[in-house]
Amino acid sequence: MQMNEMILVSVDDHVVEPPDMFRRHLPPRWRDVAPHVETREDGSDVWVYDGNEIPNIGLNAVAGRPEDEYGMEPTSFDEIRSGCYDIRDRVRDMDANGVIGSMCFPSFPNLCGQLFSRSSDLEAGLAILQAYNDWHVDEWCASAPGRFIPLMLPPIWDPEAMAAEVRRNAAKGCHAVSFSENPSKLKLPSFHDEHWDPFWQACSDEGTIVCLHIGSSSKLVFTAPDAPIDVLITLQPINIVQAAADLLWSPVLRKFPDLKVALSEGGIGWIPYFCDRVDWIYSRHHAWTGQDFGGRLPSEVFLERIVLCFIDDPSGVVNLDRMDIDRVCWESDYPHSDSTWPISPEMLWPAVGDLNDDVVNRVTHRNAMHHFRYDPFAERPREECTVGALRASAADVDVTPRSVGRRLEKKTGSADLLSIPHKGMT
Amino acid sequence: MQMNEMILVSVDDHVVEPPDMFRRHLPPRWRDVAPHVETREDGSDVWVYDGNEIPNIGLNAVAGRPEDEYGMEPTSFDEIRSGCYDIRDRVRDMDANGVIGSMCFPSFPNLCGQLFSRSSDLEAGLAILQAYNDWHVDEWCASAPGRFIPLMLPPIWDPEAMAAEVRRNAAKGCHAVSFSENPSKLKLPSFHDEHWDPFWQACSDEGTIVCLHIGSSSKLVFTAPDAPIDVLITLQPINIVQAAADLLWSPVLRKFPDLKVALSEGGIGWIPYFCDRVDWIYSRHHAWTGQDFGGRLPSEVFLERIVLCFIDDPSGVVNLDRMDIDRVCWESDYPHSDSTWPISPEMLWPAVGDLNDDVVNRVTHRNAMHHFRYDPFAERPREECTVGALRASAADVDVTPRSVGRRLEKKTGSADLLSIPHKGMT
């Protein structure tokens, strides 16, 4: 296999929602309370909902921006690449990067819809969340058949409503849901509480994979108020190990044996170390902690049930034989600052080029197709889905960085993030 | 090389301080305020200092206890193995485990002496801390020449006093100091503040290695109040990645190029992933964050300056070629629950047995000797320092688990730890 023969499906990208998204999907009764976009005096665009303003942070839409113009400042739609919010340009940006399929996490509602859970009127919140899901499935994804894996948001304030929304979306062909890596940090019950059982049961019944994205606890790990932002950017992905441990030692995986969970943007380089660690703890401590995995090891259960996801992780790829090769998926993370766009194939190939073709195919697309119930080949022949074929069709897409002429005056520190509540920066 | 030919030096063990420790080392003026041991109504022994009671938590002294009697309950001296606090029995327990050298972290003062920093009279606090260090160096370590690497505690409330104490102890041959993995969490300035420069300078001048032990921020990472204790035990070591990132992106390593830092009990399995990550972040973000490592990569600076430490970490050992083989040290962690005592050689050998002898010697003892300025061979011939030789001399030591007839009535959850302030459980 050559680099251009890879078929790339990314199970982690992000949409910056376009201002008109609710127009066709919200019943008239709720139109006055729907989130809408306003332009602030500084020229930045914000979503406004229920008295809250949600800016679009620079690092969340830096695709196509020069690296010395990255930053934490709020942005306007005309400062970000149109592929962030325009579905036609998004598809062309995917083509230019050789990516056939993509699953898009939300931006302004937060990673698992936390914003809607803070609605003063939760009936309105549910209607708006459902409109969001309808827009995502019926408009964003449906505009480009065969190019997107739909991903729904759950009404996290009500497990029965979550279950109903999972079933409603599954009936429409959406089999992935974004949930919180740690609902306890959102002041909701933890994974250890049976509170969530109706939700887990619905996902299990419908074959809907639960995606826990880094940052979806709305809690960043701060080392110190004066720590430079590099510290936070370093720690953000590896903090998913907290969710991994929480979930593994909780009853969830053992109680719902058909449930699938993905650690979105979680990386894979830490997995062998984590597996060694949990098995040692189990052997040493289960006699007094009461944990029981039957005749199995915790690492076996973990690797068998968790879909692992990585963007660019050479030390993880080297250790693929310590994971379940059928449960490792690739990500592009467009348009965030960790994204490898527009050179994803060039970044990925050195890590996987020496593996056998079957392993490359699993990691680049087959595992994603299986676990997320997605089939691009139903829409176009396989040979037209390769990196080379897609890029050939997008030779006219300009991927050179475009300056917007703004540059931070001061260094951004971790403490600057404290003033931007409820936003990840992944 | 065979297993019995290894020479083992552990750079992380723990002493449970004996009740009479201050008798010979504290000026009369302070004897009335010195910490002392009292027995509570439940039969457990506690240290009492300045109105605070500090229990000895079960997991901190489980060596020799059956695994179904592990737990978080307070203990008394007669319930724990005498090697925890008695220097003669400690040496015999080391012999029985084939360990020639050991560096012992404190117990009741917390990992970097936090207890003394909370003294209502800091003049008394300093006198008591100095007495602690004198006991540790002149009594605990000096009782068994050639068997211990001395480790001092710093008066963390005053960087100038820290520098003076570093110099005072260096003159006595102590070249290791325990400091906090994150002083910001102790309500002190962070690594990013020049506040600590006198301390870093003294350590740099004196060739004193700064040991950052997991848990020395006095902050545990809790996922949820109802998370089982297994979650916390899993996450405790990997949280050192926070200190690693904090230190690497701070000015410290670049400002003090001769300073050495050890990540005590930090493990090594996560290192290759961490190195990939920081280099990617540097290449992608330094243009706007302003980080500058000259012509080098952050991972190069990290690996060149940080001494890495592991107890039992098979996936880390497999990736030793991604680290600096001259800066990886082994640990035993006696008598904590992560310890491999009394089968440390049997646990370590399968991981290192296939490496060449030179690498095994570096990891098991040569690196420790170099970075911690310790030389057991000055006291006894090398051939008498091997696992086989030491164990042959300790054939009469009984290492079978000894029941104390107590067993937890209920499961311990993470929340139970919240009631035990300032204690790690590593």
Interface residues (C-beta under 8 A of the other chain):
Chain A: P66 E67 D68 E69 Y70 G71 N182 S184 S190 F191 H192 D193 V221 T223 A224 P225 D226 A227 P228 I229 D230 V231 I233 T234 L235 P237 I238 V241 Q242 A243 A245 D246 L248 W249 S250 G267 G269 W270 P272 Y273 F274 C275 D276 R277 V278 W280 I281 Y282 R284 H285 A287 W288 T289 G290 Q291 D312 D313 P314 S315 G316 V318 N319 R322 S337 D338 R407 L408 K411 T412
Chain B: P66 E67 D68 E69 Y70 G71 N182 S184 S190 F191 H192 D193 V221 T223 A224 P225 D226 A227 P228 I229 D230 V231 I233 T234 L235 P237 I238 V241 Q242 A243 A245 D246 L248 W249 S250 G267 G269 W270 P272 Y273 F274 C275 D276 R277 V278 W280 I281 Y282 R284 H285 A287 W288 T289 G290 Q291 D312 D313 P314 S315 G316 V318 N319 R322 S337 D338 R407 L408 K411 T412
